[in-house]
């Protein structure tokens, strides 16, 4: 694996690159010499004023455009969570020559998982309130934190998350477009021609861990499971994620 490789980081539904927290630094330590490049999906973070695309394929096209604008040529290595992992699969299917490898964290894909597994029923009330424009930033972020993390230490990020939602709010329309794109996306039956690793948290309260297990079986991919972490695996145990990525990349990617 080349030491100066570009590692692109993609977050999930209504999250942005700031939500990686300390993980980019942890990954940089695990991959000396790598260029760590977190990128926002349109409608989130630095791109919150843009309209979110209504398809996962269009989100992948935006990521590719952003990397070109940053002067970062392929090939890329990707670490992506949830919706970001769907974007990565669409990217890998359409342009496999651009990706040297991808790590998919706590994702779920049709046709390999059922709807109630891809989005666990415990999340439905919060998402309904978001769709209706309620509640306020503090209640929203507290709800997301409860759904996505299992580490008690994760609670320290809540004030920051609330401030980010206030300064760069995800509009109701963009939230609905992202959710609709995720629900509609259908992955190919056969894996893209890109080396892939699956990571998940056994205590994920948003997406059933069975989704990663079924994808691993269907595509013949390696799966590594954190026994205690939730959906936001890099927040619950970023050092573990970084170590898994580095170990796999060293053994798999030229």
N, C-alpha and C positions, 0 to 999 in steps of 0.2 A: 504494500500500500504506500503510495507516494506521500511524503511528509507534508507537501504543500497543497493537499487536496482541499477542495471546497465542500464544506458540510452545510447544507441548507436545513434550517429548522422551520417547521410548519406546525402551527397550533390548530385547535379545533373550533367548534361552534362558538361564535361570539367571543372568542379569546384572541389576544394579539401577542406580538413578540415579547412585550414586557412581562407577560405571564409565565415566561420560561424562568423568571427569577434568576437564581445563581447557576442554573444548569449550563448555559453556554460556557461559563468559566470552568465548570467541572468537566465538561466535555473537552474543552481545550487542553486541560491538564492531562486528560487521558489520551489525547491524540496530539502529541507535541508537533508543532509546525503546521497544523491544520488551520484553515481559514473557516471560522464559524460565522455563518450568515443567516440570522433569523429574518424571515420575510413575513409580512402581513398579507392576509387575504383581503380583497376589497370589501369595504364596509366595516372593517375592524381596525383598531389602533390608529396608526398614522394615516390610514386610508378610510377612516370612519365616515368621511363626507361623501365617499363614492358609493354608488349603488352596488350591492353584492350581486354577482352573476346568479342566474337562476339554474345553472348547471355546474356540476363538478368539473367537467371538461373545460368550461370557460374559466373557472378558477385556476386550473392548471396553466392555461394560456397566459393568465395574468402573472403568475409566478415566473414563468419563463421570460416574459417581457421585462419584469423588474430586474431579473438577474442580468439580462443583456444591458439594461440601462446602467446597472452598477459596474459594468465592464467585467463581469465574471463569466467566462466561457465554460461550456461543458468540457469534460464530464463532471457531474455533480454526485455527491453522496447526500442522502436525505435522512433526517430523523423527523418523523411526523406523527402527530397524535390525532386520533379520532377522525374528524372531518378532514384534517390535514393529511391523514393517511389515505383516505379515499382519493384526495387530489393527487397524491403521489402514485397511486395505482393507475389512475387515468393517464397521468403523465407517462408512466412506464409502459403502458399499453400503446400509446400513440407515438412515443419517441424513445424507445428503449436504448438507443445509441447515446442518449444524453445522460443516462444515469448509470453510474458505476456500482451503486448499491443503495438499498433502502432499508431502514428500520421502522417498522410500523408498530405504534404503541396504542394498545387498547382500542383497536378499531373494530368495525363491524361492516360486513358487506353482504348485500344481496348478490346472489341467491343462496348464500350459504347459511344465513341466520334468519330467524323469524323476527317480525316487527317488535314483539314484546321483549325479545332478547337484545335487539339492537338499541332499543330505548326502554329501559326498565320502567315499569308502571310507577315506581316511586318518584320518577322525574316528571310525570305528566302534569301534576297540579302546578308546579312551578313554571313549566313551559306554557301552560294555558294562561297563567297570570301575565307572563311576559307578552304573549300574543295580544292580550287585552290592554297592554300598556301599564300594567300594575305588577308589583308594588314599586316603591321607590328604590334608589340605588343601594342603600344599605341593606334592605331586606332581600333584594335580588342577589347581591354578592354573598350574603350570609347563607342563603339557600344553596347557591352554587357550591360554596365551600363545603357545606354539609354533604352534598351529593357526590363530590368529586375527590375528597381527601379522607384519609384515615389517620394520619399522623397528628397528634395533639399540637406539635410544633407548627403545623401549617396555619393555625389560627392567627399567627402573628402577621400574616400577609393581608388580613381583612381590611384594615384601614387604607392600605395602599390600593387594593382592588376597588374599594369604594371611590377613592379619589380618581382613579383612572376612568371609571364608568362616568363620573361627573364631567371630566375634562374631555373625554373622547367617547361619547355615548354611542352604542350600537342602536340604530333606529329600530322601531318595531317592524317596519317593512324589510329592513336588511336581515333582522333575526328570522323572520318568516321565510325569506328567500333562501337563506342558508339552510334552515331546517328542511325546507321543501327539496332543495338540491340533494341533501344527504339522504332523504327518504327515497327519492326517485332513482338515485344512482344505482346502476347494476354493473357489477364487475364481470370480467370475462370468466368463462368456465375454466380456462387453462391459464396458468400464471404467465405474466409478462416475462420477457427474456432479460430479467434483471435480478441479480442476487438479492434475496430478502431475508430479514430476520423479524420474527414477531416477539413482542414483549407485552405482558399484561400483568395486572394486579389481581390477585385472587379475591380481593375484597372490593372490587369495582362496584359502586352503587348506581352507576349511570348506564353502563353497557355490560351485559353479561359476559363473564370470562369464557363462556362456551363459544362466543363468536370467534375469538382468536383460535380456540382449539379446533373448531370446525374448519376454519380457513387453513390452518396448518395441515390438517389431514387432507383436505381437498387439493391443495397445491404442493404438498410435500415439503413444507417449509419448517425450519427449526423454530421452536417456541420455548421461550424462557419465562417462567412465572415467578413473580415476587409474591411470597406467601401472605403478606400483610397489607400491601399497598392498595390504594383505591384507583380511581380513574386518572387522576392527575399524578401519575407515577413519577415524573421528574420532580414534582414538588414533594411528594411523600418520601422519596429516596433517590435523589438525583445522582448521588455517587454510585449507586447500584446500576442505574441505567447507563451512565457513562462507562462503567467497567464492562458491562455486557456488550455495548457497542464496540468498544475498543478491542475486546477479546475476539468478537466475531469478525470484525474488519481485518484484523491481523491474520486470521486464519483463512479468510474467504476472498478478500478483494486484493487483486494483484497490486 
